């Protein structure tokens, strides 16, 4: 299963040709997910946009076609470990992205993102560039 990062979902909604091409290589509907953190980020952006009503509907339609991974105790533990390690190394990636990484790690999925340099700091996280 693959987990979609916010940057990929935003690009899809905007009709970005690279994202649309990459989406053709994604597995079926039941094998695509995102995290509650990414859902929050994309919904927040939609609510803040000039065409919020239209954009919120588009985001809701996109999110309805994928599984929402759970932020459970295992994910919280992995996130805390990851955040502590990155902060100790002086290479933090922010709370939201660390939460995303912890959730993806706990569910053993691959994160589809363009932010490979950023997420490559997380040990054990599988990423796929779109």
VONURO-759154 format. One record per residue (C-alpha): x, y, z. Coordinates in steps of 0.001 Angstrom, whole numbers, plus 500000, padded with zeros to 6 digits. Each point is the difference from the previous one (the first is absolute). Example, Ala and Ser with C-alpha at 12.3 -4.5 7.8 and 13.67 -1.06 7.14 Angstrom:
residues 2
> X/Y/Z
> 512300/495500/507800
> 501370/503440/499340
//
This chain:
residues 130
> X/Y/Z
> 500000/500000/500000
> 501106/503586/499398
> 499283/503064/502104
> 499552/503347/498268
> 501758/503051/501409
> 498319/503388/499940
> 502172/501315/497157
> 498820/497208/497714
> 496316/500439/500836
> 500179/503763/499463
> 501687/499470/496642
> 497313/497495/498989
> 497227/502425/500895
> 501715/502755/498024
> 500293/497739/496963
> 503808/499941/500019
> 501029/497881/496981
> 502846/498273/501895
> 497662/499050/502845
> 497303/498800/497601
> 502542/497796/498190
> 501319/498666/503312
> 496451/499237/501164
> 499624/497581/497091
> 502703/497831/501621
> 498252/499879/503369
> 498347/496787/501161
> 496227/499672/500121
> 497731/502080/502215
> 500150/497564/502923
> 503792/500165/500055
> 500427/503779/500249
> 500018/501781/503328
> 500900/503219/501756
> 500404/501027/503623
> 497750/502141/502196
> 502822/502555/499990
> 499991/500254/496203
> 496201/500124/499963
> 500143/502907/502450
> 502628/501845/497949
> 498105/499718/496730
> 496647/500877/501589
> 501537/502984/501774
> 501360/501267/496695
> 496608/499555/498367
> 498202/501909/502759
> 502491/502857/499740
> 499737/500240/496210
> 497997/502589/498079
> 497659/497315/498658
> 499714/498127/503268
> 496592/498397/499469
> 501003/498548/496629
> 503456/498960/501218
> 498707/498334/503167
> 497632/497902/497868
> 502853/498988/497687
> 502198/499046/502959
> 497171/498021/501594
> 499476/498092/496742
> 503713/499202/499760
> 500227/498885/503635
> 496902/497811/499666
> 501906/497876/497483
> 502745/498953/502382
> 500563/498400/503362
> 500853/502258/502931
> 502810/498403/501998
> 499555/499967/503754
> 502100/502046/502408
> 500213/497209/502562
> 502341/499328/502918
> 502594/498329/497760
> 499997/503005/497655
> 500240/502403/502951
> 502962/498047/501371
> 501807/499949/496641
> 499298/503699/499544
> 501384/500847/503441
> 503138/497909/499391
> 500513/501544/496579
> 499411/503551/501195
> 502436/499572/502918
> 502678/498508/497733
> 499645/502689/497330
> 500066/502789/502576
> 503108/498495/501648
> 501696/499969/496588
> 498893/503559/499293
> 498045/498850/496944
> 496370/500436/501040
> 497315/499946/497323
> 497151/501538/501981
> 497260/498433/502063
> 497508/499424/497165
> 502500/498237/497742
> 501386/497972/502891
> 496459/498877/500849
> 499430/499073/496360
> 503259/498019/499967
> 499153/498188/503242
> 496562/499013/498763
> 501356/498794/496648
> 502764/498035/501760
> 497573/498358/502410
> 497820/498823/497122
> 503018/498890/497917
> 498965/502040/496982
> 501882/502050/497411
> 499570/503779/500054
> 499403/501534/496560
> 501570/503462/500147
> 502258/502420/498210
> 501650/500898/503274
> 502493/497129/499925
> 502902/502005/501481
> 497841/500946/502957
> 498506/496573/500705
> 503266/498140/499307
> 501134/501182/503455
> 497563/497506/501541
> 501691/496643/500437
> 498051/497106/498542
> 497406/502139/498200
> 499293/498789/496469
> 499383/502810/497533
> 499061/500213/496357
> 500606/503152/497989
> 497222/501132/497752
//
